Amino acid sequence: MKLFVSPNSPYARKCRVILREKNLAGIEEIAVNAMENPPELLAVNPLGTVPAMVTPAASSRKKRSSSGLASMMREIMPCSMMA
């Protein structure tokens, strides 16, 4: 899986914190400057916002909101400490 993030985005930070708290492996973080509209980010999210994630199941399975990504990560590895 690939997670597109920006160091300045509080929404991307939320997802990055969950990744570290759950110690999820196999998720590649790709830092982008969303203000520059990089083509790799636009391919995942035409709005050019972060966070955005592509799952390996299919390129059509894309998540574009921090809440949706957080829910997906919680499902991958449930933890009673996570709210």
N, CA, C and O of each residue as an XYZ file, in Angstrom:
332
protein
N       0.836     -1.173      0.000
C       0.000      0.000      0.000
C       0.879      1.233      0.000
O       1.995      1.221      0.521
N       0.372      2.280     -0.581
C       1.081      3.552     -0.619
C       0.214      4.618      0.032
O      -0.972      4.750     -0.271
N       0.829      5.372      0.930
C       0.149      6.464      1.619
C       0.845      7.763      1.238
O       2.016      7.964      1.561
N       0.123      8.642      0.553
C       0.651      9.941      0.187
C       0.379     10.912      1.323
O      -0.760     11.071      1.762
N       1.448     11.563      1.798
C       1.341     12.479      2.931
C       2.116     13.758      2.643
O       2.949     13.816      1.738
N       1.819     14.764      3.428
C       2.578     16.006      3.420
C       2.941     16.300      4.866
O       2.084     16.211      5.746
N       4.193     16.649      5.127
C       4.608     16.900      6.514
C       3.800     17.997      7.197
O       3.700     18.010      8.424
N       3.227     18.911      6.433
C       2.497     20.040      7.021
C       1.013     19.781      7.217
O       0.317     20.616      7.794
N       0.517     18.652      6.755
C      -0.913     18.384      6.817
C      -1.304     17.712      8.135
O      -0.794     16.639      8.454
N      -2.213     18.339      8.907
C      -2.666     17.700     10.139
C      -3.478     16.432      9.854
O      -3.502     15.516     10.676
N      -4.132     16.377      8.710
C      -4.923     15.203      8.345
C      -4.011     14.025      8.015
O      -4.285     12.889      8.403
N      -2.931     14.306      7.301
C      -1.958     13.253      7.008
C      -1.247     12.825      8.291
O      -0.922     11.651      8.464
N      -1.010     13.773      9.177
C      -0.347     13.454     10.454
C      -1.180     12.461     11.252
O      -0.630     11.562     11.889
N      -2.493     12.613     11.226
C      -3.396     11.686     11.921
C      -3.149     10.258     11.441
O      -3.047      9.337     12.252
N      -3.056     10.075     10.142
C      -2.821      8.742      9.581
C      -1.424      8.233      9.899
O      -1.236      7.044     10.160
N      -0.447      9.125      9.880
C       0.925      8.715     10.188
C       1.053      8.264     11.648
O       1.782      7.318     11.946
N       0.350      8.937     12.545
C       0.363      8.551     13.962
C      -0.238      7.156     14.125
O       0.313      6.327     14.849
N      -1.347      6.893     13.469
C      -1.978      5.571     13.558
C      -1.041      4.502     13.018
O      -0.940      3.422     13.601
N      -0.357      4.782     11.918
C       0.601      3.809     11.367
C       1.658      3.442     12.401
O       2.002      2.271     12.564
N       2.162      4.444     13.089
C       3.225      4.186     14.065
C       2.688      3.524     15.335
O       3.337      2.640     15.894
N       1.517      3.943     15.789
C       0.947      3.340     16.990
C       0.631      1.866     16.776
O       0.800      1.048     17.680
N       0.173      1.536     15.579
C      -0.190      0.156     15.277
C       0.984     -0.641     14.725
O       0.881     -1.851     14.523
N       2.106      0.046     14.482
C       3.303     -0.600     13.948
C       2.967     -1.386     12.667
O       3.361     -2.541     12.504
N       2.229     -0.722     11.771
C       1.821     -1.372     10.520
C       2.973     -1.371      9.525
O       3.527     -0.323      9.195
N       3.319     -2.547      9.059
C       4.376     -2.686      8.064
C       3.744     -2.827      6.688
O       2.566     -3.163      6.567
N       4.517     -2.574      5.677
C       4.039     -2.764      4.319
C       3.281     -1.580      3.755
O       2.714     -1.671      2.666
N       3.261     -0.464      4.480
C       2.630      0.742      3.966
C       3.734      1.757      3.710
O       4.380      2.247      4.636
N       3.933      2.057      2.449
C       4.978      2.991      2.043
C       4.444      4.414      2.132
O       3.428      4.743      1.521
N       5.135      5.256      2.897
C       4.758      6.664      2.990
C       5.486      7.440      1.901
O       6.708      7.357      1.777
N       4.736      8.184      1.124
C       5.316      8.989      0.062
C       5.029     10.448      0.385
O       3.884     10.897      0.324
N       6.085     11.183      0.729
C       5.940     12.596      1.069
C       5.866     13.408     -0.222
O       6.721     13.287     -1.100
N       4.835     14.230     -0.317
C       4.649     15.077     -1.494
C       4.319     16.496     -1.044
O       3.859     16.718      0.076
N       4.559     17.432     -1.922
C       4.115     18.800     -1.703
C       2.828     18.960     -2.490
O       2.856     19.142     -3.707
N       1.712     18.892     -1.804
C       0.408     18.931     -2.466
C       0.181     20.241     -3.210
O      -0.613     20.290     -4.149
N       0.864     21.294     -2.803
C       0.701     22.586     -3.468
C       1.269     22.578     -4.887
O       0.896     23.411     -5.713
N       2.177     21.629     -5.166
C       2.787     21.550     -6.492
C       2.035     20.613     -7.427
O       2.413     20.472     -8.591
N       0.975     19.970     -6.937
C       0.182     19.031     -7.740
C       1.039     17.987     -8.463
O       1.023     17.920     -9.692
N       1.782     17.177     -7.711
C       2.606     16.163     -8.360
C       1.735     15.135     -9.086
O       0.679     14.758     -8.580
N       2.164     14.680    -10.262
C       1.360     13.755    -11.060
C       1.023     12.454    -10.337
O      -0.067     11.912    -10.524
N       1.945     11.943     -9.512
C       1.670     10.689     -8.808
C       0.544     10.853     -7.792
O      -0.223      9.917     -7.569
N       0.433     12.025     -7.176
C      -0.674     12.290     -6.250
C      -1.980     12.505     -7.019
O      -3.026     11.995     -6.618
N      -1.923     13.244     -8.102
C      -3.126     13.493     -8.898
C      -3.689     12.215     -9.492
O      -4.895     12.122     -9.721
N      -2.836     11.226     -9.747
C      -3.316      9.943    -10.259
C      -4.154      9.217     -9.207
O      -5.082      8.481     -9.543
N      -3.825      9.427     -7.944
C      -4.548      8.787     -6.840
C      -5.745      9.629     -6.422
O      -6.830      9.106     -6.171
N      -5.536     10.933     -6.351
C      -6.585     11.845     -5.919
C      -6.595     13.058     -6.843
O      -5.730     13.926     -6.724
N      -7.545     13.134     -7.750
C      -7.596     14.256     -8.686
C      -7.711     15.625     -8.016
O      -7.392     16.645     -8.626
N      -8.167     15.647     -6.757
C      -8.227     16.914     -6.034
C      -6.850     17.355     -5.548
O      -6.654     18.525     -5.221
N      -5.896     16.425     -5.497
C      -4.538     16.745     -5.072
C      -4.396     16.965     -3.588
O      -3.481     17.666     -3.157
N      -5.289     16.378     -2.778
C      -5.206     16.554     -1.329
C      -4.601     15.316     -0.675
O      -4.668     14.211     -1.212
N      -4.018     15.528      0.482
C      -3.449     14.434      1.266
C      -4.198     14.366      2.585
O      -4.716     15.385      3.041
N      -4.272     13.210      3.207
C      -3.682     11.944      2.807
C      -4.494     11.276      1.703
O      -5.679     11.549      1.514
N      -3.816     10.398      0.989
C      -4.459      9.572     -0.031
C      -3.727      8.239     -0.036
O      -2.505      8.198      0.108
N      -4.472      7.147     -0.202
C      -3.862      5.821     -0.147
C      -4.352      4.960     -1.294
O      -5.514      5.020     -1.697
N      -3.429      4.153     -1.808
C      -3.768      3.154     -2.813
C      -3.497      1.790     -2.187
O      -2.419      1.558     -1.640
N      -4.472      0.892     -2.268
C      -4.300     -0.457     -1.744
C      -3.851     -1.385     -2.862
O      -4.105     -1.097     -4.032
N      -3.188     -2.496     -2.533
C      -2.692     -3.402     -3.570
C      -3.791     -4.217     -4.241
O      -3.563     -4.780     -5.311
N      -4.970     -4.294     -3.646
C      -6.044     -5.111     -4.212
C      -6.381     -4.658     -5.625
O      -6.549     -5.482     -6.524
N      -6.476     -3.383     -5.813
C      -6.762     -2.834     -7.137
C      -6.478     -1.345     -7.104
O      -6.664     -0.691     -6.078
N      -6.033     -0.819     -8.214
C      -5.737      0.609     -8.241
C      -7.005      1.429     -8.091
O      -6.941      2.624     -7.805
N      -8.154      0.800     -8.281
C      -9.407      1.536     -8.120
C      -9.784      1.695     -6.654
O     -10.657      2.497     -6.325
N      -9.130      0.933     -5.761
C      -9.424      1.060     -4.326
C      -8.562      2.162     -3.749
O      -7.441      1.919     -3.302
N      -9.078      3.353     -3.761
C      -8.347      4.511     -3.271
C      -9.130      5.150     -2.140
O     -10.351      5.286     -2.208
N      -8.416      5.537     -1.112
C      -9.027      6.244      0.016
C      -8.490      7.663     -0.003
O      -7.302      7.888     -0.236
N      -9.378      8.620      0.246
C      -8.957     10.000      0.118
C      -9.223     10.869      1.333
O      -8.866     12.047      1.321
N      -9.829     10.340      2.372
C     -10.080     11.166      3.556
C      -9.342     10.581      4.749
O      -9.146      9.370      4.847
N      -8.937     11.461      5.651
C      -8.203     10.979      6.820
C      -9.086     10.075      7.675
O      -8.596      9.105      8.252
N     -10.368     10.375      7.763
C     -11.276      9.536      8.555
C     -11.438      8.157      7.929
O     -11.432      7.150      8.636
N     -11.582      8.107      6.609
C     -11.688      6.823      5.909
C     -10.425      6.009      6.036
O     -10.482      4.794      6.222
N      -9.278      6.667      5.937
C      -8.004      5.965      6.076
C      -7.814      5.463      7.500
O      -7.350      4.341      7.706
N      -8.168      6.278      8.478
C      -8.034      5.864      9.879
C      -8.902      4.646     10.157
O      -8.467      3.719     10.842
N     -10.109      4.638      9.640
C     -11.001      3.484      9.833
C     -10.416      2.238      9.198
O     -10.452      1.160      9.791
N      -9.875      2.380      7.988
C      -9.289      1.235      7.305
C      -8.091      0.682      8.082
O      -7.936     -0.533      8.206
N      -7.249      1.574      8.602
C      -6.079      1.124      9.352
C      -6.490      0.452     10.656
O      -5.838     -0.495     11.096
N      -7.549      0.923     11.268
C      -8.044      0.280     12.495
C      -8.567     -1.115     12.193
O      -8.429     -2.017     13.018
N      -9.164     -1.306     11.025
C      -9.665     -2.631     10.633
C      -8.532     -3.594     10.333
O      -8.645     -4.793     10.589
N      -7.425     -3.068      9.784
C      -6.289     -3.918      9.459
C      -5.751     -4.575     10.722
O      -5.450     -5.768     10.728
N      -5.632     -3.794     11.788
C      -5.111     -4.326     13.046
C      -5.844     -3.687     14.199
O      -5.399     -2.660     14.711
N      -6.967     -4.267     14.628
C      -7.723     -3.694     15.741
C      -6.878     -3.647     17.013
O      -6.046     -4.519     17.264
N      -7.111     -2.628     17.786
C      -6.370     -2.465     19.035
C      -7.302     -1.774     20.018
O      -7.918     -0.761     19.684
N      -7.408     -2.309     21.217
C      -8.320     -1.728     22.205
C      -7.901     -0.336     22.629
O      -8.726      0.416     23.146
N      -6.639      0.034     22.425
C      -6.161      1.344     22.813
C      -6.624      2.410     21.830
O      -6.653      3.591     22.178
N      -6.989      2.023     20.609
C      -7.380      2.985     19.594
C      -8.847      3.340     19.749
O      -9.688      2.460     19.933
N      -9.155      4.624     19.673
C     -10.546      5.058     19.782
C     -11.189      5.097     18.418
O     -12.365      5.440     18.300
